[in-house]
Amino acid sequence: MTLENRVDPWGALVADPARGTLMGNRGGRIHDAAQKLGKRRWVSPRWIACEMSFKGRHRTVWGDSYSELFFLDEVTALAAGHRPCFECRRAEAKAFVAGRPLAAFDAQLHAERTGEKPEVLLSAVPDGAMVEMAGAAFARRGNRLLRWSFGGYTAPETINPDFRVKLLTPPIITAILRNGYQPRWHRSAQQWDD
């Protein structure tokens, strides 16, 4: 049975066989004993993206503990409003948060991820941020927009900097990307590099 634990760039939880390259959670358990989603989609505002493997730990996915979620890559996790984990990705998490008080950071991020998505010019979108165009998600990589799917990136489009798009990546994360944070990309993104 494929669980509803794959996360898309809008933050929705979907059943899809692709597993991705990162896992994470939304602060606790959101599934029931039958491995079905309950009504809630998070437990706390602390949404994280973790390593798939850490210190040899073995987990039963959607067992008795928190609800494991899976992302194509960090670009997807960031768009959905997850940040690096301070346990398994400590160096990345410290660089990402850059000394901000974590509780305040998580509260602002939660407000942005659950609020309206702003419209912006493509020229204002940094590498690693995701946007919505015509109902599809695209990630900016250099001068291209790569179409997102659970299985990887496809169909690059050249950027028109004056085009208005819906920004999927929360503004606080977009600012971190603009300031130089380098997210992890799925290997499929590399095929479109110049």
DOLUM-367073 format. One record per residue (C-alpha): y, x, z. Coordinates in nm, 3 decimals, decimal comma. Each point is the difference from the previous one (the first is absolute). Example, Ala and Ser with C-alpha at 12.3 -4.5 7.8 and 13.67 -1.06 7.14 Angstrom:
DOLUM-367073
yy->-0,450; xx->1,230; zz->0,780
yy->0,344; xx->0,137; zz->-0,066
END
This chain:
DOLUM-367073
yy->0,000; xx->0,000; zz->0,000
yy->0,342; xx->0,137; zz->-0,096
yy->0,241; xx->-0,042; zz->0,290
yy->0,364; xx->-0,107; zz->-0,033
yy->0,119; xx->0,340; zz->0,115
yy->0,154; xx->0,160; zz->-0,309
yy->0,379; xx->0,008; zz->0,023
yy->0,223; xx->-0,054; zz->-0,302
yy->0,364; xx->0,120; zz->-0,030
yy->0,131; xx->-0,337; zz->0,122
yy->-0,205; xx->0,041; zz->0,319
yy->-0,253; xx->-0,272; zz->-0,086
yy->-0,362; xx->0,045; zz->0,104
yy->-0,244; xx->-0,047; zz->-0,288
yy->-0,375; xx->0,026; zz->-0,057
yy->-0,049; xx->0,273; zz->-0,261
yy->-0,283; xx->0,254; zz->-0,041
yy->0,238; xx->0,298; zz->-0,043
yy->0,028; xx->0,188; zz->0,329
yy->0,293; xx->0,234; zz->-0,059
yy->0,093; xx->0,327; zz->0,169
yy->0,151; xx->-0,104; zz->0,335
yy->-0,088; xx->-0,251; zz->0,269
yy->0,212; xx->-0,150; zz->0,273
yy->0,064; xx->-0,298; zz->0,222
yy->0,264; xx->-0,240; zz->0,123
yy->-0,024; xx->0,059; zz->0,370
yy->-0,333; xx->-0,160; zz->0,079
yy->-0,258; xx->-0,253; zz->-0,103
yy->0,082; xx->-0,277; zz->-0,250
yy->-0,357; xx->-0,090; zz->-0,101
yy->-0,256; xx->-0,220; zz->0,175
yy->-0,367; xx->0,058; zz->0,087
yy->-0,102; xx->-0,119; zz->-0,349
yy->0,225; xx->0,268; zz->-0,159
yy->0,249; xx->-0,258; zz->-0,126
yy->0,376; xx->0,021; zz->0,034
yy->0,158; xx->-0,216; zz->0,263
yy->0,345; xx->-0,155; zz->-0,042
yy->0,197; xx->0,303; zz->0,107
yy->0,048; xx->0,307; zz->-0,218
yy->0,111; xx->0,243; zz->0,271
yy->-0,025; xx->0,052; zz->0,373
yy->0,306; xx->0,220; zz->0,058
yy->0,285; xx->0,154; zz->-0,202
yy->-0,183; xx->0,335; zz->0,005
yy->-0,160; xx->0,006; zz->-0,347
yy->-0,155; xx->0,336; zz->-0,083
yy->-0,173; xx->0,185; zz->-0,284
yy->-0,279; xx->0,236; zz->0,103
yy->-0,242; xx->0,257; zz->-0,134
yy->-0,328; xx->-0,140; zz->-0,130
yy->-0,183; xx->0,258; zz->0,212
yy->0,117; xx->0,150; zz->0,330
yy->-0,186; xx->0,219; zz->0,250
yy->-0,338; xx->-0,128; zz->-0,116
yy->0,062; xx->-0,349; zz->0,136
yy->-0,216; xx->-0,276; zz->-0,144
yy->0,119; xx->-0,359; zz->-0,001
yy->-0,155; xx->-0,333; zz->-0,082
yy->0,257; xx->-0,157; zz->-0,231
yy->0,116; xx->-0,331; zz->0,147
yy->-0,231; xx->0,040; zz->0,295
yy->0,100; xx->-0,047; zz->0,364
yy->0,323; xx->0,200; zz->-0,016
yy->0,314; xx->-0,013; zz->-0,213
yy->0,002; xx->-0,127; zz->-0,359
yy->-0,026; xx->0,295; zz->-0,237
yy->0,214; xx->-0,036; zz->-0,313
yy->-0,015; xx->0,210; zz->-0,318
yy->0,272; xx->0,121; zz->-0,240
yy->-0,017; xx->0,147; zz->-0,349
yy->0,224; xx->0,281; zz->0,129
yy->0,294; xx->0,072; zz->0,227
yy->0,247; xx->-0,132; zz->-0,257
yy->-0,172; xx->-0,340; zz->0,031
yy->-0,016; xx->0,020; zz->0,381
yy->0,372; xx->0,078; zz->0,020
yy->0,088; xx->-0,287; zz->-0,234
yy->-0,200; xx->-0,237; zz->0,222
yy->0,196; xx->0,127; zz->0,303
yy->-0,251; xx->0,237; zz->0,163
yy->0,105; xx->0,342; zz->0,130
yy->-0,206; xx->0,317; zz->0,065
yy->-0,215; xx->-0,004; zz->0,314
yy->0,103; xx->0,229; zz->0,287
yy->-0,361; xx->0,081; zz->0,093
yy->-0,179; xx->0,094; zz->-0,323
yy->0,310; xx->0,083; zz->-0,211
yy->0,225; xx->0,146; zz->0,268
yy->0,195; xx->0,252; zz->-0,212
yy->0,071; xx->-0,259; zz->-0,269
yy->0,095; xx->-0,262; zz->0,260
yy->0,244; xx->0,235; zz->0,171
yy->0,162; xx->0,092; zz->-0,332
yy->0,012; xx->-0,366; zz->-0,100
yy->0,164; xx->-0,134; zz->0,318
yy->0,215; xx->0,315; zz->0,041
yy->0,074; xx->-0,039; zz->0,369
yy->0,097; xx->-0,369; zz->-0,004
yy->-0,116; xx->-0,201; zz->0,304
yy->-0,335; xx->-0,139; zz->-0,116
yy->0,028; xx->-0,346; zz->0,156
yy->0,341; xx->-0,059; zz->-0,163
yy->-0,127; xx->0,138; zz->-0,331
yy->-0,304; xx->-0,231; zz->0,003
yy->0,217; xx->-0,300; zz->0,093
yy->0,241; xx->0,063; zz->-0,289
yy->-0,286; xx->0,061; zz->-0,242
yy->-0,170; xx->-0,323; zz->0,111
yy->0,319; xx->-0,200; zz->-0,058
yy->0,033; xx->0,149; zz->-0,349
yy->-0,363; xx->-0,048; zz->-0,100
yy->0,003; xx->-0,367; zz->0,101
yy->0,348; xx->-0,076; zz->-0,139
yy->0,127; xx->-0,063; zz->-0,352
yy->-0,056; xx->0,278; zz->-0,252
yy->0,337; xx->0,129; zz->-0,128
yy->0,093; xx->0,034; zz->-0,367
yy->0,113; xx->0,350; zz->-0,096
yy->0,079; xx->0,204; zz->-0,308
yy->-0,288; xx->0,219; zz->-0,116
yy->0,235; xx->0,298; zz->0,021
yy->0,002; xx->-0,049; zz->0,382
yy->-0,382; xx->0,008; zz->0,029
yy->-0,140; xx->0,342; zz->0,105
yy->-0,336; xx->0,146; zz->-0,097
yy->-0,281; xx->-0,160; zz->0,198
yy->0,174; xx->-0,335; zz->0,049
yy->-0,144; xx->-0,316; zz->-0,152
yy->0,172; xx->-0,286; zz->-0,178
yy->-0,096; xx->-0,336; zz->-0,143
yy->0,063; xx->-0,088; zz->-0,365
yy->-0,129; xx->-0,316; zz->-0,168
yy->-0,235; xx->-0,061; zz->0,293
yy->-0,164; xx->0,345; zz->-0,016
yy->0,042; xx->0,301; zz->0,230
yy->0,116; xx->0,336; zz->-0,135
yy->0,045; xx->0,336; zz->0,175
yy->0,275; xx->0,238; zz->-0,105
yy->-0,129; xx->0,345; zz->-0,092
yy->0,259; xx->0,218; zz->-0,172
yy->0,150; xx->-0,182; zz->-0,296
yy->-0,283; xx->-0,252; zz->-0,016
yy->-0,117; xx->-0,313; zz->0,171
yy->-0,377; xx->-0,005; zz->0,046
yy->-0,166; xx->-0,341; zz->0,010
yy->-0,198; xx->-0,042; zz->0,322
yy->-0,351; xx->-0,143; zz->0,037
yy->-0,265; xx->0,022; zz->0,273
yy->-0,189; xx->0,247; zz->-0,220
yy->0,294; xx->0,228; zz->-0,086
yy->0,317; xx->0,036; zz->-0,204
yy->0,021; xx->-0,093; zz->-0,366
yy->0,244; xx->-0,086; zz->-0,278
yy->0,305; xx->0,219; zz->0,066
yy->0,339; xx->-0,138; zz->-0,098
yy->0,316; xx->0,200; zz->-0,060
yy->0,272; xx->-0,072; zz->0,252
yy->0,319; xx->-0,179; zz->-0,098
yy->0,224; xx->0,103; zz->0,294
yy->0,228; xx->-0,305; zz->-0,044
yy->-0,286; xx->-0,250; zz->0,033
yy->-0,009; xx->-0,211; zz->0,318
yy->-0,333; xx->-0,028; zz->0,182
yy->-0,135; xx->-0,134; zz->0,328
yy->-0,057; xx->0,288; zz->0,242
yy->-0,342; xx->-0,032; zz->0,164
yy->0,018; xx->0,313; zz->0,216
yy->0,202; xx->-0,087; zz->0,312
yy->0,355; xx->0,147; zz->-0,003
yy->-0,060; xx->0,222; zz->0,306
yy->-0,298; xx->0,158; zz->-0,178
yy->0,188; xx->0,019; zz->-0,331
yy->0,270; xx->0,204; zz->0,178
yy->-0,266; xx->0,237; zz->0,138
yy->-0,140; xx->0,049; zz->-0,353
yy->0,352; xx->0,059; zz->-0,133
yy->0,045; xx->0,270; zz->0,267
yy->-0,302; xx->0,192; zz->-0,129
yy->-0,315; xx->-0,132; zz->0,166
yy->-0,288; xx->0,056; zz->-0,246
yy->-0,263; xx->-0,275; zz->0,022
yy->-0,362; xx->0,047; zz->-0,103
yy->-0,078; xx->-0,143; zz->-0,343
yy->-0,331; xx->-0,125; zz->-0,135
yy->-0,143; xx->0,247; zz->-0,254
yy->0,053; xx->-0,253; zz->-0,283
yy->0,377; xx->0,058; zz->0,025
yy->-0,038; xx->0,363; zz->-0,112
yy->-0,118; xx->-0,093; zz->-0,350
yy->0,352; xx->-0,121; zz->-0,079
yy->0,181; xx->0,319; zz->0,105
yy->0,180; xx->0,193; zz->-0,272
END
